[in-house]
Amino acid sequence: MELRELPREVDEVTITRAIVRSAAEDWIKIADSDVAVVGAGPSGLTAARYIAEAGFRTVVFERKLSYGGGIGGGGMLWHKVVVSQPADEILREVGCRLEEAADGVYVVDAAEMLARLATAAIDAGVKVIFGVTVEDLMYRPSPLKVTGVVVQWSAVNLAGLHVDPVAVRARAVIDCTGHDAEVLRVASKKIPGLSLELVGERSMNASSGERFVVERTGEVCPGLYTAGMAVCSLYGGPRMGPIFGGMLLSGRKVAREVVRRLNTTQ
């Protein structure tokens, strides 16, 4: 084997310094963001891409170490998911190959959808941080407004350790955490003066569930928005299973609302 085919020797301390220096530089920028999206599932990645394309500094916090939310499991671990018109437009924009299953109904590989949504978001300038849990919110009481997120390493929470978190300022926070509606649950319990009650999602009804999600997507209170399945958990909409058009359209809708609001308050 020729020497040029072997990896260059790198000292262990060089590796450590490179990682810590670069990560710290990113976090210094992240600490003062325009938009914090919580959850790297279909609605979160879609919302983040459109917001970043509009020129706003956007960070996605994902408590797991991977993208995709419910996409990766497909339908009961079959490696396919379904979208219907007009959500197919969003997947075509990012280069997904769609197979028509019925009039206006398409099947797509779960892995391809996940990868292309993620790549498109990153290419738009979104910073995605894995292994971070949003455990609290920043707010101001008069007038009431959510002003950012409080974050902790997911591993710290899993270990049951008491470690103080850090804060990230954001002009808009979007809960895209899916069925658990993690950010909204925090807001409902801990922000005084915010009358917010999570109804909980209902049993499956795919068609009405998709419409419900898109229709109810949007601002919850100043500075706080919700999209995707968190909408159903908040307002009592039905689940819809492995059809993701509503998630994509919800992400696009909340992005447009956030961009419009940020453009009018600069």
C-alpha positions, 0 to 999 in steps of 0.5 A, spaced: 500 500 500 502 506 498 503 511 503 498 516 500 493 511 501 494 511 509 491 517 513 495 522 516 498 522 523 494 526 527 496 527 535 490 526 540 491 533 543 490 536 536 483 532 535 481 534 542 483 542 541 480 542 534 473 539 536 473 544 543 475 550 539 470 549 533 464 547 537 465 553 542 465 558 536 459 555 534 455 555 541 457 562 542 453 564 535 448 559 537 447 563 544 444 569 540 439 566 535 433 568 531 429 562 531 430 556 535 426 549 533 426 544 538 425 537 534 429 534 528 423 531 525 419 532 518 416 539 521 422 541 524 427 540 519 422 543 514 420 549 518 428 550 519 430 550 512 425 555 510 426 560 515 434 559 514 433 560 507 429 567 508 436 569 512 435 568 519 440 565 524 436 558 525 438 552 530 435 546 531 436 542 538 434 534 537 434 530 544 436 524 540 443 523 536 439 522 530 434 526 525 428 524 523 423 523 528 418 518 526 420 518 519 425 513 520 421 507 523 416 508 516 410 504 517 411 499 522 418 498 520 416 497 513 421 502 510 416 507 506 412 513 508 406 516 504 405 523 502 399 526 498 399 533 494 400 538 495 406 536 500 409 532 495 412 539 492 416 540 499 419 533 497 421 535 490 424 541 492 429 537 496 430 532 491 426 526 493 424 520 488 416 519 489 412 513 487 405 514 485 401 510 489 394 513 487 391 519 484 395 525 488 398 520 493 406 518 493 410 513 497 417 515 499 423 511 502 423 513 509 431 513 509 431 518 503 426 523 505 430 523 512 436 524 509 434 529 504 430 534 509 436 534 513 441 535 508 437 541 505 436 544 512 444 544 513 445 547 506 440 552 507 445 554 513 441 551 519 445 549 525 443 542 528 445 540 535 444 533 537 443 530 544 440 537 547 434 537 551 430 543 551 428 543 559 425 550 560 424 556 557 426 564 557 420 569 558 419 576 560 412 577 563 410 584 561 408 584 556 408 576 556 413 573 551 417 567 550 425 569 549 429 563 548 430 556 550 434 553 556 438 547 554 441 541 557 445 535 554 440 529 554 446 525 557 446 529 563 438 528 564 439 520 562 444 520 568 440 523 573 445 528 575 444 535 577 447 540 572 445 547 571 443 548 564 445 554 559 440 559 556 439 560 548 436 567 546 431 566 540 426 571 537 422 565 536 421 558 539 418 553 535 415 546 538 416 541 533 417 535 538 412 531 536 407 527 540 410 529 547 410 536 545 415 537 550 416 545 550 409 546 550 408 542 556 414 546 560 410 552 558 403 550 560 406 549 567 412 554 568 410 560 565 405 564 569 400 568 566 400 563 560 393 559 560 395 553 556 392 546 557 394 540 553 388 536 551 392 530 548 392 527 541 386 523 539 385 516 536 387 515 528 384 519 523 389 520 517 385 525 513 382 529 518 388 529 522 393 531 517 388 537 516 387 539 523 395 539 524 396 544 518 390 548 520 392 549 527 399 550 526 402 557 528 403 562 534 401 559 541 403 566 545 408 571 543 415 568 541 412 561 542 410 557 536 408 549 534 408 545 528 407 537 527 404 532 532 405 537 538 399 541 535 395 535 536 397 534 543 396 541 544 389 542 541 386 534 541 387 532 534 387 525 531 394 522 530 395 519 522 400 514 522 405 514 517 403 519 512 407 525 513 404 530 508 401 534 514 407 534 518 411 538 512 405 543 510 405 544 518 413 546 518 412 550 511 406 554 514 409 555 521 416 558 517 412 563 513 408 565 519 415 566 523 418 569 517 413 574 516 413 576 524 420 577 524 420 581 518 415 586 521 419 586 528 426 588 526 
